[in-house]
Amino acid sequence: MKNKKFKTSDEFGSFLGLTALDMELIKQKKKLITKLVKARMEQGLSQAALAKLLDTKQPAIARMESGLISEVSFDFLTKVALALGISFTIKRAA
């Protein structure tokens, strides 16, 4: 299966054995991360400056922003959102 092509992320997730719930969690995290990166940039904060606000290290922010979804908890994303003054809502998918 070395050269298998996937038409959608859902198809790829299914291939990996992810459930629909797992895929929705990934989509929600990606959506929130995109919002947080945009807010950080709009506020003129570097990754290092944001890390300092969170009492963490810059590589943690870089991992979050690079899309390493599995390494980022919702607790961490919530902490980032609070530091940036961003609110978010999780809604059940239709």
Residue frames as qw, qx, qy, qz and C-alpha x, y, z in Angstrom:
[[0.000, 0.885, 0.465, 0.000, 0.00, 0.00, 0.00],
 [0.513, -0.294, 0.036, 0.806, 3.05, 2.21, -0.37],
 [0.080, 0.016, 0.332, 0.940, 1.59, 4.38, -3.14],
 [0.018, -0.626, -0.780, -0.008, -2.08, 4.36, -2.14],
 [0.008, 0.229, 0.089, 0.969, -3.80, 7.66, -2.93],
 [0.041, -0.539, -0.747, 0.387, -6.63, 9.04, -0.82],
 [0.091, 0.595, 0.449, 0.660, -9.25, 11.39, -2.19],
 [0.358, -0.779, -0.084, -0.508, -10.36, 12.79, 1.17],
 [0.039, -0.482, 0.685, -0.545, -9.10, 13.09, 4.71],
 [0.779, -0.157, 0.314, -0.519, -12.04, 10.94, 5.79],
 [0.922, 0.288, -0.248, -0.073, -10.90, 8.18, 3.45],
 [0.416, 0.512, -0.617, 0.429, -7.38, 8.41, 4.88],
 [0.381, -0.398, 0.544, -0.633, -8.72, 8.38, 8.45],
 [0.922, 0.001, 0.085, -0.379, -10.80, 5.33, 7.70],
 [0.777, 0.418, -0.449, 0.144, -7.72, 3.62, 6.26],
 [0.163, 0.469, -0.650, 0.575, -5.93, 4.33, 9.54],
 [0.431, -0.328, -0.830, 0.134, -8.80, 2.85, 11.51],
 [0.025, 0.039, 0.348, -0.936, -10.06, 6.15, 12.92],
 [0.099, 0.589, 0.792, -0.129, -13.70, 6.42, 13.84],
 [0.097, 0.749, 0.371, 0.540, -15.97, 9.23, 12.71],
 [0.464, -0.872, -0.146, 0.054, -15.63, 10.66, 16.23],
 [0.676, -0.354, 0.197, 0.615, -11.83, 10.58, 15.99],
 [0.408, 0.376, 0.403, 0.728, -11.98, 12.38, 12.66],
 [0.140, -0.875, -0.324, -0.333, -14.33, 15.04, 14.03],
 [0.601, -0.727, -0.024, 0.331, -11.98, 15.62, 16.98],
 [0.598, -0.076, 0.310, 0.735, -9.09, 16.15, 14.58],
 [0.192, 0.624, 0.429, 0.625, -11.15, 18.57, 12.47],
 [0.344, -0.899, -0.252, -0.095, -12.21, 20.57, 15.54],
 [0.647, -0.548, 0.101, 0.521, -8.64, 20.80, 16.82],
 [0.500, 0.183, 0.379, 0.757, -7.38, 21.94, 13.41],
 [0.003, -0.794, -0.404, -0.454, -10.11, 24.57, 13.23],
 [0.486, -0.859, -0.117, 0.115, -9.23, 25.90, 16.68],
 [0.670, -0.305, 0.215, 0.642, -5.49, 25.89, 15.99],
 [0.361, 0.479, 0.393, 0.697, -6.05, 27.93, 12.83],
 [0.216, -0.889, -0.282, -0.288, -8.02, 30.47, 14.86],
 [0.640, -0.706, 0.007, 0.305, -5.33, 30.63, 17.56],
 [0.629, -0.007, 0.282, 0.725, -2.47, 31.11, 15.09],
 [0.163, 0.679, 0.363, 0.617, -4.39, 33.93, 13.40],
 [0.408, -0.888, -0.188, -0.094, -5.05, 35.60, 16.76],
 [0.708, -0.462, 0.098, 0.525, -1.40, 35.31, 17.81],
 [0.495, 0.220, 0.333, 0.772, -0.26, 36.93, 14.59],
 [0.037, -0.796, -0.359, -0.486, -2.90, 39.67, 14.74],
 [0.532, -0.840, -0.088, 0.058, -1.74, 40.49, 18.27],
 [0.342, 0.822, -0.396, 0.223, 1.86, 40.73, 17.06],
 [0.670, -0.567, 0.465, -0.114, 3.08, 38.01, 19.39],
 [0.373, 0.482, -0.784, -0.118, 5.94, 35.72, 18.52],
 [0.829, -0.166, -0.526, -0.095, 5.75, 32.05, 19.39],
 [0.496, 0.065, -0.579, 0.643, 8.30, 32.72, 22.14],
 [0.186, -0.228, 0.240, -0.925, 6.23, 35.58, 23.58],
 [0.756, -0.233, -0.257, -0.555, 3.10, 33.43, 23.63],
 [0.767, -0.040, -0.605, 0.209, 5.04, 30.59, 25.24],
 [0.221, 0.169, -0.507, 0.816, 6.20, 32.97, 27.97],
 [0.492, -0.258, 0.035, -0.831, 2.58, 33.98, 28.68],
 [0.884, -0.136, -0.305, -0.328, 1.74, 30.29, 29.06],
 [0.469, -0.636, 0.598, -0.134, 4.82, 29.43, 31.13],
 [0.927, 0.140, 0.336, 0.091, 5.91, 26.90, 28.52],
 [0.416, -0.394, 0.504, 0.646, 8.60, 26.68, 25.87],
 [0.364, 0.538, -0.280, -0.707, 8.45, 27.97, 22.28],
 [0.128, 0.157, -0.917, -0.345, 8.72, 24.46, 20.76],
 [0.208, 0.373, 0.848, -0.314, 5.34, 23.60, 22.34],
 [0.367, 0.666, 0.150, -0.632, 3.77, 26.48, 20.41],
 [0.223, 0.485, -0.658, -0.532, 5.60, 25.45, 17.22],
 [0.081, 0.057, 0.993, 0.057, 4.30, 21.86, 17.56],
 [0.314, 0.558, 0.614, -0.462, 0.76, 23.14, 18.01],
 [0.334, 0.712, -0.088, -0.611, 1.01, 25.47, 15.02],
 [0.081, 0.401, -0.802, -0.435, 2.66, 22.87, 12.78],
 [0.755, 0.044, -0.281, -0.591, -0.41, 20.66, 13.02],
 [0.319, 0.145, -0.917, 0.188, 0.89, 17.84, 15.20],
 [0.596, -0.406, -0.182, -0.668, -2.68, 17.32, 16.37],
 [0.839, -0.251, -0.482, 0.014, -2.03, 14.15, 18.33],
 [0.561, -0.007, -0.436, 0.703, 0.52, 15.95, 20.50],
 [0.093, -0.242, 0.117, -0.959, -1.81, 18.82, 21.43],
 [0.098, -0.420, -0.861, 0.269, -4.47, 18.43, 24.10],
 [0.099, -0.762, -0.449, -0.457, -7.67, 20.43, 24.28],
 [0.522, -0.752, -0.223, 0.334, -6.49, 21.61, 27.70],
 [0.489, -0.250, 0.216, 0.807, -3.42, 23.16, 26.07],
 [0.144, 0.440, 0.513, 0.723, -5.50, 24.70, 23.28],
 [0.311, -0.830, -0.447, -0.121, -7.89, 26.14, 25.86],
 [0.548, -0.607, -0.061, 0.572, -4.97, 27.61, 27.80],
 [0.364, 0.039, 0.371, 0.853, -3.66, 29.24, 24.60],
 [0.054, -0.655, -0.554, -0.512, -7.12, 30.60, 23.81],
 [0.431, -0.819, -0.337, 0.171, -7.44, 32.09, 27.29],
 [0.521, -0.418, 0.106, 0.737, -4.01, 33.72, 27.04],
 [0.211, 0.143, 0.472, 0.844, -4.97, 35.25, 23.69],
 [0.296, 0.296, 0.324, -0.848, -8.43, 36.35, 24.87],
 [0.404, 0.097, -0.659, -0.627, -10.14, 34.05, 22.36],
 [0.631, 0.014, 0.593, -0.500, -13.37, 32.19, 22.99],
 [0.311, 0.171, -0.804, -0.477, -14.54, 29.12, 21.13],
 [0.743, 0.001, 0.349, -0.571, -17.55, 26.84, 21.01],
 [0.031, -0.140, 0.961, 0.238, -17.68, 23.16, 20.20],
 [0.678, 0.178, 0.099, -0.706, -20.86, 22.19, 18.44],
 [0.674, 0.071, 0.735, -0.007, -22.15, 18.79, 17.55],
 [0.000, 0.224, -0.654, -0.723, -21.61, 18.16, 13.86],
 [0.656, 0.246, 0.060, -0.711, -24.72, 17.98, 11.73]]
